[in-house]
Amino acid sequence: MRFSELPVGARRYILYHALVSPILITWYLLPYYLLLTGYTVLEAGALFTAVNILSVPITLWLGKKFQSIDIKKGLIGIDLLESSSLVAYGFAYGPVAPIMILIGGLIEKAAGTMYFLYPAYERIIYPEDRMKEALSIHLRIPELSTIASYPIIGFVLGYIWPAPQQIRLSFLAFAAYQAVLALYLYMFIEPVKLEKPVETSGKTRSFKGITRRYLPYIVVDTLFILAWLLAPSLALVYYVMEWVHGNIFHVALIESAISIATVVGTFIVDRLSREKPGEYLSIGTIVTVVGLAMAIGTSFFPLVLIAFFIVRLGDSIVFVYKRLWLYTIMDREEASMASALISSIRRVLSLFFPGLAALLSTLSPRAPYVACLALLLSTIPFYLYYLRRRGS
């Protein structure tokens, strides 16, 4: 399937993700800035944990507001909120730095309450009979944007403008750019309404009923998310600075290698059968684990790049088939509620994990990846069980 064969609305949505991809380097730039300005990894982890805990009342309140919403308005809201959070990070210096990080983090968490709109929108706007191919394109094009932009941004902030005040200015530049992307959404993205749960056989669909049906997926997704929560952006930045002895440029190159692997992975997925999800989920996980083992075992940067390439190659296979699994049990009518349920579980799980990942990092820069590897291995029996249940 070619990009041009997708519906216009789907093409514009994927293009939006390509345009927003360069901004995502700020996920690594913020912990890098903290470590660069003298914070220990434990202090940075404690700060991110404080953000998570303090954001709970906000996310709970906002979560109740989005049972029925125009996705277009929700996506615009995400960009405007995240632009505001980047402004706060741009003013995080001196004694006010922790306060501005907290403010920016709380705004970012508020935006995160609407992240469930992304898979819900994809479920509605991508062609039902070409979902696997559409998801591959959805992965591929934004990653090409990352490959083109991250090395340039990383080199500039790693070698040309490496000072803390210049990194703060970059946050403000990214904030302005993301505000412009909100205008793109307003002008070009098709409005899609998420309705309140519909009536089925005289009974309203409830979180309780959905949870029962989604339980196998939720168990596996929980293990998967726990694994990667133990290796967040803070862990990668600390790994690069302490184990590889690099800077934000090296982080950007790792992320570019990851993006190249994602693109390669999408072409591999295009040639795989849709009928054997459990088998390919297991294979993808094993490939990811092999890459993690390499990253744990070497500090030679070219090998580190290869290791993270392998990690994402496996993970891209897992992403597509795990999302396909979700879509096979998710009705269009319950896209909002089911996505919100899964998103809520992820938010609860993420509360204390920045601190835990930082604590592991104090033992060794590689320790978070050891823990991640172990948890990912634990998902394989569940995938194989799912494989047998499907009879593939």
Backbone hydrogen bonds, N-H to C=O, Kabsch-Sander energy under -0.5 kcal/mol:
donor,donor_aa,acceptor,acceptor_aa,energy
5,E,2,R,-1.3
6,L,3,F,-1.5
11,R,7,P,-2.3
12,R,8,V,-2.4
13,Y,9,G,-1.8
14,I,10,A,-2.3
15,L,11,R,-2.4
16,Y,12,R,-1.9
17,H,13,Y,-1.6
18,A,14,I,-1.8
19,L,15,L,-2.3
20,V,16,Y,-2.0
21,S,17,H,-1.2
23,I,20,V,-1.2
24,L,20,V,-0.7
24,L,21,S,-1.4
25,I,22,P,-1.3
26,T,23,I,-2.3
27,W,24,L,-1.5
28,Y,25,I,-1.4
29,L,25,I,-2.1
30,L,26,T,-2.1
32,Y,28,Y,-1.9
33,Y,29,L,-2.6
34,L,30,L,-2.2
35,L,31,P,-2.5
36,L,32,Y,-2.6
37,T,33,Y,-1.8
38,G,35,L,-1.2
39,Y,34,L,-2.3
44,A,40,T,-2.6
45,G,41,V,-2.3
46,A,42,L,-2.3
47,L,43,E,-2.1
48,F,44,A,-2.2
49,T,45,G,-2.1
50,A,46,A,-2.3
51,V,47,L,-1.8
52,N,48,F,-2.0
53,I,49,T,-2.4
54,L,50,A,-2.7
55,S,51,V,-1.6
56,V,53,I,-1.3
59,T,55,S,-2.9
60,L,56,V,-2.5
61,W,57,P,-2.1
62,L,58,I,-2.7
63,G,59,T,-2.4
64,K,60,L,-1.1
65,K,62,L,-1.6
66,F,63,G,-0.9
69,I,194,L,-0.9
71,I,69,I,-0.6
71,I,192,V,-3.1
74,G,70,D,-2.0
75,L,71,I,-2.9
76,I,72,K,-2.1
77,G,73,K,-2.3
78,I,74,G,-2.1
79,D,75,L,-2.0
80,L,76,I,-2.4
81,L,77,G,-2.5
82,E,78,I,-2.7
83,S,79,D,-2.2
84,S,80,L,-1.8
85,S,81,L,-2.1
86,L,82,E,-1.8
87,V,83,S,-1.6
88,A,84,S,-1.9
89,Y,85,S,-2.0
90,G,86,L,-1.9
91,F,87,V,-0.8
91,F,88,A,-1.1
92,A,89,Y,-1.6
93,Y,91,F,-1.4
96,V,93,Y,-1.1
97,A,94,G,-1.5
100,M,96,V,-2.6
101,I,97,A,-2.6
102,L,98,P,-2.2
103,I,99,I,-2.7
104,G,100,M,-2.9
105,G,101,I,-2.7
106,L,102,L,-2.5
107,I,103,I,-2.2
108,E,104,G,-2.3
109,K,105,G,-2.4
110,A,106,L,-2.0
111,A,107,I,-2.0
112,G,108,E,-1.8
113,T,109,K,-0.9
113,T,110,A,-0.8
114,M,111,A,-1.9
115,Y,112,G,-1.6
117,L,114,M,-2.1
118,Y,115,Y,-1.8
120,A,116,F,-1.6
121,Y,117,L,-2.6
122,E,118,Y,-2.5
123,R,119,P,-2.4
124,I,120,A,-1.1
125,I,121,Y,-2.9
126,Y,122,E,-2.2
130,R,127,P,-1.0
131,M,128,E,-0.8
134,A,130,R,-2.4
135,L,131,M,-2.6
136,S,132,K,-1.8
137,I,133,E,-2.2
138,H,134,A,-2.5
139,L,135,L,-1.9
140,R,136,S,-2.5
141,I,137,I,-2.1
143,E,139,L,-1.2
144,L,140,R,-1.7
145,S,141,I,-1.5
146,T,142,P,-1.8
147,I,143,E,-2.6
148,A,144,L,-1.8
149,S,145,S,-2.0
150,Y,146,T,-2.5
153,I,149,S,-2.5
154,G,150,Y,-3.4
155,F,151,P,-2.4
156,V,152,I,-2.4
157,L,153,I,-2.5
158,G,154,G,-1.6
159,Y,155,F,-2.3
160,I,155,F,-1.1
160,I,156,V,-0.6
161,W,156,V,-4.0
166,Q,163,A,-0.7
167,I,163,A,-1.8
168,R,164,P,-2.2
169,L,165,Q,-1.7
170,S,166,Q,-1.5
171,F,167,I,-1.5
172,L,168,R,-1.5
173,A,169,L,-2.1
174,F,170,S,-2.6
175,A,171,F,-2.1
176,A,172,L,-2.0
177,Y,173,A,-2.0
178,Q,174,F,-2.5
179,A,175,A,-1.8
180,V,176,A,-1.5
181,L,177,Y,-1.7
182,A,178,Q,-1.4
183,L,179,A,-1.0
184,Y,180,V,-1.5
185,L,181,L,-2.3
186,Y,182,A,-2.0
187,M,183,L,-2.0
188,F,184,Y,-2.6
189,I,185,L,-1.6
194,L,69,I,-2.5
195,E,193,K,-0.6
200,T,203,K,-2.9
203,K,200,T,-1.9
205,R,198,V,-1.5
210,I,206,S,-2.3
211,T,207,F,-2.8
212,R,208,K,-1.7
213,R,209,G,-1.5
214,Y,210,I,-2.2
215,L,211,T,-0.6
215,L,212,R,-0.8
218,I,214,Y,-2.9
219,V,215,L,-2.6
220,V,216,P,-2.0
221,D,217,Y,-3.1
222,T,218,I,-2.4
223,L,219,V,-2.0
224,F,220,V,-2.5
225,I,221,D,-2.8
226,L,222,T,-2.8
227,A,223,L,-2.0
228,W,224,F,-1.8
229,L,225,I,-2.3
230,L,226,L,-1.1
230,L,227,A,-0.5
231,A,228,W,-1.1
236,L,232,P,-1.9
237,V,233,S,-2.6
238,Y,234,L,-2.5
239,Y,235,A,-2.5
240,V,236,L,-2.4
241,M,237,V,-2.5
242,E,238,Y,-2.8
243,W,238,Y,-0.5
243,W,239,Y,-2.1
244,V,239,Y,-1.5
245,H,240,V,-0.7
246,G,240,V,-2.6
250,H,247,N,-0.7
251,V,247,N,-1.7
252,A,248,I,-2.5
253,L,249,F,-2.1
254,I,250,H,-2.2
255,E,251,V,-2.5
256,S,252,A,-2.0
257,A,253,L,-2.5
258,I,254,I,-2.4
259,S,255,E,-2.0
260,I,256,S,-2.6
261,A,257,A,-2.2
262,T,258,I,-1.9
263,V,259,S,-2.2
264,V,260,I,-2.6
265,G,261,A,-2.9
266,T,262,T,-1.9
267,F,263,V,-1.4
268,I,264,V,-1.8
269,V,265,G,-2.8
270,D,266,T,-1.9
271,R,267,F,-0.7
271,R,268,I,-1.2
272,L,269,V,-1.5
276,K,273,S,-0.6
280,Y,276,K,-2.0
281,L,277,P,-2.5
282,S,278,G,-1.9
283,I,279,E,-2.3
284,G,280,Y,-2.7
285,T,281,L,-1.9
286,I,282,S,-2.3
287,V,283,I,-2.4
288,T,284,G,-2.1
289,V,285,T,-2.4
290,V,286,I,-2.1
291,G,287,V,-1.9
292,L,288,T,-2.3
293,A,289,V,-2.4
294,M,290,V,-1.8
295,A,291,G,-2.3
296,I,292,L,-2.2
297,G,293,A,-1.4
298,T,294,M,-1.1
301,F,299,S,-0.6
303,L,300,F,-0.8
304,V,300,F,-2.1
305,L,301,F,-2.5
306,I,302,P,-1.8
307,A,303,L,-2.7
308,F,304,V,-2.5
309,F,305,L,-1.8
310,I,306,I,-2.3
311,V,307,A,-2.3
312,R,308,F,-2.2
313,L,309,F,-2.1
314,G,310,I,-2.1
315,D,311,V,-2.1
316,S,312,R,-2.8
317,I,313,L,-1.1
318,V,314,G,-2.0
319,F,315,D,-2.8
320,V,316,S,-1.9
321,Y,317,I,-2.1
322,K,318,V,-2.6
323,R,319,F,-2.3
324,L,320,V,-2.4
325,W,321,Y,-2.0
326,L,322,K,-2.1
327,Y,323,R,-2.4
328,T,324,L,-1.6
329,I,325,W,-0.8
329,I,326,L,-1.0
330,M,326,L,-1.0
331,D,329,I,-0.7
334,E,331,D,-0.8
335,A,332,R,-1.3
338,A,334,E,-2.8
339,S,335,A,-2.0
340,A,336,S,-2.4
341,L,337,M,-2.4
342,I,338,A,-2.2
343,S,339,S,-2.5
344,S,340,A,-2.5
345,I,341,L,-2.1
346,R,342,I,-2.0
347,R,343,S,-2.2
348,V,344,S,-2.3
349,L,345,I,-2.3
350,S,346,R,-1.7
351,L,348,V,-1.2
356,L,352,F,-1.8
357,A,353,F,-3.1
358,A,354,P,-2.2
359,L,355,G,-2.4
360,L,356,L,-2.4
361,S,357,A,-2.0
362,T,358,A,-1.5
363,L,359,L,-0.8
363,L,360,L,-0.7
364,S,360,L,-1.7
367,A,364,S,-1.2
369,Y,366,R,-0.9
370,V,366,R,-1.4
371,A,367,A,-2.2
372,C,368,P,-2.2
373,L,369,Y,-2.3
374,A,370,V,-2.0
375,L,371,A,-2.0
376,L,372,C,-2.4
377,L,373,L,-2.1
378,S,374,A,-1.2
379,T,375,L,-0.5
379,T,376,L,-1.3
380,I,376,L,-0.6
380,I,377,L,-1.1
383,Y,379,T,-2.0
384,L,380,I,-2.6
385,Y,381,P,-2.0
386,Y,382,F,-2.4
387,L,383,Y,-2.4
388,R,384,L,-2.1
389,R,385,Y,-2.3
390,R,386,Y,-2.1
391,G,387,L,-0.9
392,S,387,L,-1.6
